[in-house]
Amino acid sequence: MVYPHHQDLVDEFRLRAKAQDRVPTAAQELAERYTAAVEELKETKRQLAEERQLTAFLRRTVVELSVEAESVRREQEDALDATVVRLPRRRGPGRRLPSATPES
């Protein structure tokens, strides 16, 4: 019933069927997707390498700052523990303590 009225559609269908046998559309789509995936993977690997470099730099920086902070903390603790109390000078020949009252 379709053949006599729509011969152009029938011919187009037959041509597409023959073309599919020669170049499978699914295989062609898979090849295109594979190429795109390979390019995306290359870009992802490049970004990962950059991130690894940045992460390594940040780890080194954190360790260095941690060591410096620990050193400063210990210095402050040592300074608090080593409070020096000045004693008055000893009196000796020719030495006098300054008077506590101001002279007028």
C-alpha positions in Angstrom: 0.0 0.0 0.0 2.9 2.4 0.8 5.0 1.4 -2.2 2.9 3.0 -5.0 2.2 6.3 -3.2 5.5 7.0 -1.5 8.2 5.5 -3.7 10.7 8.2 -2.7 10.5 7.2 1.0 10.9 3.5 0.0 14.0 4.3 -2.1 15.5 6.5 0.7 15.0 3.7 3.2 16.7 1.1 0.9 19.7 3.5 0.5 20.0 4.0 4.2 19.8 0.2 4.8 22.7 -0.4 2.3 24.7 2.4 3.8 24.4 1.0 7.3 25.8 -2.3 6.1 28.9 -0.6 4.8 29.6 1.9 7.7 27.9 0.9 10.9 26.6 4.1 12.5 27.0 2.6 16.0 30.7 1.8 15.3 31.3 5.3 14.0 29.6 6.9 17.0 31.7 4.7 19.3 34.9 5.8 17.5 33.9 9.5 17.9 33.1 9.0 21.6 36.3 7.1 22.1 38.3 10.0 20.6 36.5 12.5 22.7 37.1 10.4 25.9 40.8 10.1 25.1 41.1 13.9 24.8 39.2 14.4 28.0 41.4 11.9 29.8 44.5 13.8 28.6 43.1 17.0 30.0 42.1 15.4 33.2 45.6 13.9 33.6 47.2 17.3 33.0 44.9 18.9 35.6 45.7 16.1 38.1 49.4 16.6 37.6 49.0 20.4 38.3 46.9 19.6 41.4 49.5 17.2 42.7 52.3 19.8 42.3 50.1 22.4 44.2 49.3 19.9 46.9 53.0 18.9 47.4 53.9 22.6 47.7 51.1 23.2 50.2 52.2 20.2 52.3 55.8 21.5 52.4 54.6 25.0 53.3 52.4 23.6 56.1 55.3 21.5 57.5 57.7 24.5 57.5 55.2 26.8 59.1 54.4 24.2 61.7 58.1 23.8 62.6 58.4 27.6 62.8 55.3 27.9 65.0 56.6 25.2 67.3 60.0 26.9 67.6 58.3 30.2 68.5 56.1 28.5 71.1 59.1 26.9 72.7 61.0 30.1 72.8 58.1 31.9 74.5 57.8 29.1 77.0 61.5 29.2 77.7 61.3 33.0 78.1 58.4 32.7 80.6 60.3 30.1 82.6 63.6 32.0 82.6 62.3 35.2 84.3 65.3 37.1 85.6 65.0 39.1 88.8 67.6 41.9 89.1 69.3 42.0 92.5 70.6 45.3 93.9 74.3 45.9 93.3 76.6 44.9 96.1 78.1 47.7 98.1 81.8 47.9 97.7 84.5 50.4 98.1 83.6 53.5 96.2 80.1 52.2 95.3 76.9 53.5 96.7 73.3 52.6 96.0 71.3 55.5 94.6 69.1 57.1 97.2 65.5 56.3 97.0 64.4 59.9 97.6 65.1 62.4 94.9 67.4 65.2 95.8 66.1 68.8 95.7 
